[in-house]
Amino acid sequence: MLQYENILLDTTKRKNHAKDSFHYFFIYKIQYEKEITLEGLQTLNHLLNTTKVLKNSDITNTSILIAARSGNLSPWAEKAKEVIINCGFNTSFSIEQIKLYKFNGKLSFNEVGENLDLIYDKMTQYCLVTKPDIHEYFKKEISSKKGKRLETIPLSKITKYNKKMGLALSELEIDYLKKMYTKLKRSPRDIELMMFAQINSEHCRHKIFNSKINTNKSKKETSLFKLIKKTFKKKNTDVVSAYTDNCSIIKSNKMNSLYTDIVTKKYKYKKEDGLYIVKAETHNHPTAIAPHAGAATGSGGELRDEGATGRGSIPKVGFTGYTLSNLCIPKNNNQWEKKSIGTPGRIKTPLEIIIEAPIGAASYNNEFGRPNIFGYFRTCEFNLIPIKSNIKSIGYHKPIMIAGGVGVIRNSHIHKNKLRQDDLIIILGGPSYLIGLGGGAASSLSSGSSSESLDFSSVQRDNPEVERRCQEVISQCVYLDKQTPIKSIHDIGAGGLCNAVPEIVNDSGRGAKIFMSKIPVGESSMKPLEIWCNESQERYVIVIDSKDLSLFDSICDRENCPYSVIGNVTAAKDLVVYDTDDKTKAIDLPMSYLLGKPPIKPININGYNKINLKKKHSYASFDKCVHDIMSLPSVSDKGFLITIGDRSVTGLVARDQMIGANQTPVSNVGITMSDLGSSSGQVITMGERPAIAITNPEASVEIAFGEVITNIACSYVKDLSKIKLSANWMASSKNSNEIESLYLAVKKISSLCVQNNITIPVGKDSLSMNTSWKTNKLSHNVESPVSLILSAFCSIDNVNEIVTPELKGDGELFLIDLSEGKERMGGSSFHQIHNIIDPDVPKIDNTENISLFFNFIQTLVKSKTISAYHDKSDGGLFTTLSEMAFAGNISIDIFKSLEKYYDEIHMKKFFFNEELGAVVEVPKKYMNIFNKLVEKNKVESFVIPLGKSIKSSIPNFSIKSYKDIIYPLTTLRKYWSKLSYNIQELRDNPSTAKEEYNNKIISHEKFKPLVDKITFPLSSIKIKKIKLNRKPKVAILREQGVNGHKEMAHAFMMSGFEAHDVHINDILKGNIKMQSYEGLIACGGFSYGDVLGAGKGWASKILFNDKVKDDLQIFFNDKNKFGLGICNGCQMLSQLRSIIPGTNNWPLFNQNKSKQFEARLSRVKINKSKSLFMTGMEGSILPIIVSHGEGRAVFSDKRNKSNAIISYVDAKNKKTTKYPFNPNGSVNGSNGFTNNDGRITIMMPHPERLFTLNQYSYHPDDWKISPWSKIFINARNWLK
């Protein structure tokens, strides 16, 4: 909500007199069973940056207080409590952060009071505006809830209870329940009905996809799921697991896995067979009602799915995507958005969603430590003709929010073990809260059909730092290979424990005995139903053998990860759950009643009625179309979605969204390496085209499928059959016509995949994609068309065998057109800006063209015949060419054609149709080879000459037609990047948003490539021979929440060191002494979620624990030791100046000037310094990765600002404070420092993530080795 809050408050300040202003500050509500001592108060003041205790007089009649909803302990409070406990307080301590606005006059107070929804989120916060209410908030204690703990529901009232609680049970299911409980000779309890509803919800059990389908053309029964399974054949031997686990498991290249020895803590490598896992799922309902939390927990849930595959696995890279209704940014006044209808008050507007949701997903991935390297964003909304008082629209008021990823699993962990009687059932992760209650059922309802109180109940909250700790536990178990204590693991997602526990034991044909008293809860007043059925995130169910409890406990203890043994597996196939008194049975049911086969209503397909609307015949001018199409969300610059997400953590990313030296977000794919230092890996991409489905669902699927192929073809993957797809389906199941549309779409993708031998081993569906509400006497209904989101994955041998969209210049341009000259405009961006629904849509007319195209492009890529490649999709050919020009800052000259674009009508058709295809740039010297390959691959009918690429002094895009058209790239970039600027202006610091927008445009004023500079011979990057026989030990230091340790360990290991995994707890417990190491490296991440300031929790744990503090002080004062702090490690070490000699000139690090997390490939100059790491590198200007939210250096003495060892530089290689060249706003570009003798160095950027050339998003072609590897070699050469 900070985005809107900033706008509202800034506006209020401008409107009112200075004397009638306001300010806000944070206050803290603290509860502690003991009286806080003076020393304790001083500790709290240090941690919280507080100066006084709040008094009654501080609350006035013009105060507004924003606080977490009662019973909803915020993630901030949970993290802060852990830091404070580690600094000497006991576990009874609790704290909550509150924002208090104080107004000096009524004018400002009244204006803000009239817009309260802009400064708080009613789904997760309270807003108190009267003095008595505020005082009452601080006085009251959380009281126990009234009412029965367990409620029995008479059979005759199940229907009424179903509606009241929003259980989404069908009549068939209610009848089934009545028969079931009649056999049991009792009535159901509320907890049992809620559990049954979650387990058997559409969201969890996919009833429509498993329903029998009867068509009027065939008596043969099938199901949608069977159609998907048809794509999986026995000859698909590379698919190891499909449809049976949280993710699909696929064979890959051999890999050299980096792991830690559980005894010695030494990092080691092990060569083994490579397996990767894939998954994609949506989180639509939660994102509609609470976008930040909804998208965050969507990413978190998908991450848990990956970690809980087999007997435990490790996520690697992720992706996200969003489909929304029109944004309607007020000042844009777009013609196609003028007829957009509003939204009901209980869900967020599309604009609010796109501002808040991506931050939620990105921040979760950032804090967890998974790079997000691909995605998409589209809007789609059309108004249909109103019928009486019913206004119907096509759109995405209930948004699509998709999250997916790729992970890695070991061969020994593919299959979950069979469970035995008395095996222990464990919850790994945080406590239960009254949040996300009934989410599985709520997600199965259309938005607006449940009560507002149920929407409140289904809101979720995120704490990625806890999930990071859980994953560290899982990872440590994975490192144990066959000795892992984990027999089976299941993530706790939709339905909570009531879904996860029955599933994990039922897979082995067992039952369970559970004690609620053992389930950790954040609120003692929670009822059994709330404990058992809530969807609190960051939790897993794990089953282990009782003999392995000691081992599992030691791993959890080291990682500060909470867990609890809540029961055991039973031979009897019953689920028995005891209330907190350990005597009363809250649940006692046969497993077969819960996870048997409740009846599913069959689906009858009688025929599909296509929507046909009259075409509009008056179109905007070509220039206006260019402006509007380039401004569409599906076409325009996605930078605002990309730079907020870490795309380099793990060190395993070979290709992200950014292309070229100027980092233009136009990549066709994302690529991850198999392991650190590897040249093999996996490529991912996406395809979707929902607007076409409005009139032709089969064509929509064909074009989405085709987009996946045209995207992934830029990377050499050898064969189509290696591609694996995740199919995620969205539709409105309330509409029979849409169900029939869904059937046709599923049947089509099944057929396409079978014909091309492509498998769909994983996927999901969300079939309640409609929103209904009433205003006055009008009924509103927004329904989404059938929407298929395809995510594609493929193993590749060489991550460098890829051609990007970056034009190099002096080449010939060709369109490779799969449609062989067709120009169908239906479902295009061109029609979207004119609000036209047209049934004449693109499709795949000849399926053989797919393989012909793919094989041809693969030959071009492998033979290096082409120098640039970009698929043709949203926005058509004009957009494709423009994006290629942006990436290379190269001019395009399109030849005159008397056949294709001889007048304005045909210009629009040729340049704006979205038929499948791609554009390639062929260097002139390879034209003969290209022509021969065209003939050899029999694709002459595909190839259309377009023009040429030119390195001109002023880059432009020219078309010779009935009139010559010339667009300076500055003009096109202004159109293309405007939406990104509009969002950043609302969401981030408006001044930096404007600065970046201007710099994007200015970058195309002239053709002037960025010039990097290396002042040392790359051949000098080697370990001195005399030092090769010894490997000094270095401590790769981490704390909970740190996530950059493995890539750091790899960099030091490859530089002649023996790297050890050292947790702060190892020092605290006396298990190791830092004197046994010659180097200390503090890694990047989010220690304690940066809750009290970046690195502060980590530093405070050291400073307030004498054992750790003294050990580190001895180390830092030893002249034979060195230290390095990167990112979070830099922030932490900067706060240990009292124990590190010669650091008085070091700054602290505050929030970036943009007020946003910044992930970029920036450029820095290495200054003259004593730092042992930078020896011999002075004067070099190099690209480097930055990924931080608090990197702005702030000096206590301004004279120290010139002491930086590295500084950010602009396009002219001058030190700069300009954004985004300087991503955080540090004075003079300063972002790296060393102590007086050069032994201890801190820096915010990440050289360890650029140790090899494969890790660069961009680097000059003549580089043969990464120059940043020198700093690690320097460290080795400094030691004896």
Protein Blocks (a to p, Z undefined) as FASTA:
>chain_A
ZZmmmmmmmmmmmmpcfklgcddddddddddfbdcdfklmmmmmmmnopabdcdfklpcf
kbccddddehiacfklmmmmmmmmmnopafkbccddddddddfbfklmmmmmmmmmmmcc
fklpccdfbfklmmmmmmpccdddedjfbdcddfklmmmmmmmnonopafklmmmmmmmm
mmnopacdfklmmmmmmmmgmklnommlmpccddfkbcbdcdfklmmmmmpcfklmmbmb
ghkambdcddddddddddddfklopacdddddddddddddddfklmmmmmmlmmmmmmmm
mmmmmmmgcjbpadfbdcdddddddfkiaklopaklmmpccddfkbccfklmmmmmmmmm
mmmmmmnopacfbdcddddddddddehjaccdddjfbacddddddddddfklmpccddde
hiacddeddddddehihklmmmmpcehiacfklmmmmpccddfklmmmmmmmmmmmmmnm
mmpfbfbdcdddehijmlmmmmmmmmnopacdddfklpccfbfkbcfklmmmmccehiac
ddddfklmmmmmmmmmmnopacddfbdcdfblcdddddfkomacfbdcdfklmmmccddd
ddddfbdcdddddddfbdcdfklmmmmmmmpmklmccklmmmmpcckggjlafbdfbgcj
kopafbfbdcddfbghiabdcdddddddfklmmmommlmmmmmmmmmmmmmmmpcehiak
lpccdddddddfkbmklmmmmmmmmmmmmmmmmmnopacfbdcdddbbccdddehjbccd
dddddddddddddddfblklccdfbdgbjiacddddfknopacfghiaklmmnopacfbd
cddfblklmmmmmmmmmmmmmnomafbdcdddehijmlmmmmmmmmnopacdddddfklm
mcfklmmmmmmpccdcddddddfklmmmmmmmmmmnopmmmpccfbdcdddfbdcddddd
fbdcdddfklmmmmmmmmmmmmmmmmmcfklmmmmmmmmmmmmmpccddddddfbdfkln
ccdfklmmpccdddddddehiaklmmmmmmmmmnopacddddfklmmnopacfklpcbdc
ddedjehhlmnoghklmmmmmmmmmklmmmmmmmmmpmkbccddehjlmmmmmmmmmmmg
hilmpccddddfklpacdddddddddddfbfklgoigoiacddddddfblcccdfblklm
mmpfbdcddfkopacfbdfkbmnopahhiabdcdfkomaccdfbdfklmmbfklpmbdcf
klcbdfklmmmmmmmmmpZZ
